[in-house]
Amino acid sequence: MVRQLPIGPSRELAVALHDIAWLLPRTIDLEAEIGLEPLPPSELEVMRLLVRRPGLSVGEVAREFGMQPSNASAAIRALVARGLLHRRPDQRDGRISRLTPTDRAQTIRRQREAAWGELLRVRLNRLSRADAAHLLAAADALQALATQLAGDD
């Protein structure tokens, strides 16, 4: 028999995670605080997807975000021009390009993650020790949930 969790706490967790995901990029301004090149939200989202799932096509990126292919293509062209994405022809169908992050994009990603960690640490220090400890202890479980939600399991 599959264990069923109550809906109330699950809903509260979903709302809190959504709020945090929305608030983090708006309250932790990495571009200003550590001097990273600013990326429009659409380009940042495309980069995050392709770092997690390299090798997607423009059409697959568009479907993933529910975007028009022309909008996805514009974001991808800008990322290629910035030196953050490689476009390579698909091995089976040369009409399709496969997209992968460049080494520069991976370096920027690591810089962003390190900065997120440092800037979030400052905010965690403002919480009670117990609350901060609970949140830090939940990091592995939250990462497992993120992996499951992304379909990477």
Buried (B, 14 or more C-beta within 10 A) or exposed (E): EEEEEEEEEEEEBEEEBEEEEEEBEEEBEBEEEBEBEEBEEBBBBBBEBBBEBEEBBBEBBBEBBEBEBEEBBBBBEBBBEBEBBBBEEEEEEEEBBBBBBBEEBEEBBEBBEEBBEEBBEEEBEEEEEEEBEEBEEEEEEEEEEEEEEEEEE
